[in-house]
């Protein structure tokens, strides 16, 4: 399948930044083993694919490599990646009166700032129905539907208000609680809790006690993962310690570091079953 880049809207334009220590999307870290650039690229593109799928169309991406090069890409909902031969289009700012463009000046409209949104405020009217359906699904014990509704609502709010807006963070936090309660994929649960704790921290979310609880749950879920799947726990130890360090939790950080040191020293990690497939 060939994507016609000319039909892909100019926004949103995501930025993947690869460094020697990891990868981020629009400044938010993606959890991957440090120094593994191929895995970092795949993880970042997988996250972009999800965002494209939620929008139901291809999206634009600029991928920045550690050497400073940047590549314009288009990522389809099915994961297909197209490398463009030309840069992404630049969205021009609105013309101002007297800008010399020859266009008629538009009468100035007084700027009226929107009232500040408090943490925990009801979602905008356009998203109330989805939120009510989410709560109804959760109340009926249909966690899978509730999580799917939370993910779609979060994506819509992020596109409209940005990733650090109280509305977006509120729904992200709700999704994290729902996923934690299901506990069917500890690895994915830890990743989501780490992401949620960092987002709440950077947004200055209130109450702060809830941010601390999310961080504590991330550490506890990681501990459970370490007991059942040490290989996955080792992969997630880096993003987890980064988050704990940013929140100022030295005790929990040291707990993870000690486990990593002991596990690595003993070399008792079970062999990945996938690595032995096909052997004779």
Residue, then its C-alpha position, 0 to 999 in steps of 0.5 A: x500500500x502506498x500512502x499519498x502524503x499530499x492527502x495527509x493533514x499537516x497536523x498533528x506533526x509528532x517528533x520522535x527524538x532518538x538519543x544514546x540514552x533512549x527515545x521520546x515522542x514530543x518530549x515524553x520518554x518511551x520505555x525501552x532498554x537504554x542504548x538499543x536504538x533499533x528497539x527504540x525506533x520500533x517502540x516509538x513507531x509502534x506508539x505513533x501507529x496507535x495514535x494514527x489508529x485512534x485518528x483513523x488516518x495516517x499521521x506525520x512524524x519527524x524522526x530525529x536521529x542521534x547524529x542530528x539528521x531528521x527524516x520526514x515520515x508518514x505512519x499509517x494506522x496499520x503500521x506502514x511507514x513512508x519516508x518522504x522525499x520532501x519536508x513536511x508542509x509548514x502551517x502558516x500563521x494567520x495573517x495580521x493587519x498590515x503584514x504587506x501580504x496584500x490581503x484585506x486586514x481582518x478587524x482585530x478581535x479583543x482577546x478574552x482568555x479562557x478561564x483556568x481549568x481546575x484539576x478534577x473539573x468536569x470534562x467539556x460538554x463534547x466529551x461528557x457522553x463518552x465519559x458517561x459511557x466509560x463510567x457505565x461500562x466500569x460500573x457494569x464490570x466491563x473493564x475492557x470497554x471502559x479502557x477502550x473508551x478512556x483511550x479514545x477520549x484521552x486521544x481526542x482531548x490530547x489533540x484538542x487541548x494538549x498532553x498536559x492539560x487537566x482534561x487530558x491528564x484526568x482521563x489518562x489517570x483514569x485509564x491507568x487505574x482501570x488497567x491496573x485493576x485488570x492486571x492482565x499484562x504487568x509489563x504494559x501496566x508498568x509502562x502506563x503507570x510510569x508514563x502517567x506518573x511522569x505526565x502528572x508530575x510535569x503537568x503539576x496535577x492535583x492532588x499530588x497524593x494521587x501522583x505519588x500513589x500512581x508512582x507507588x503502584x508503578x513500583x509495586x507492579x514492577x515488583x510483581x513483574x520481577x517475580x514472574x518475568x525478570x527479563x521484562x522487569x529488567x527491560x523496564x528498570x531504566x524507565x522506572x528508575x528515571x521516573x522515581x528519580x524525577x519524583x525524588x524517591x531515592x529509596x524506591x530507586x535504590x530498591x530497583x537498582x539493587x535488584x538489577x545489580x543482583x539479578x545481573x550478577x547472578x545471571x539467573x535470568x531464564x532464557x527467552x523461549x523465543x530464542x530457542x525456537x527452531x533449534x535442532 
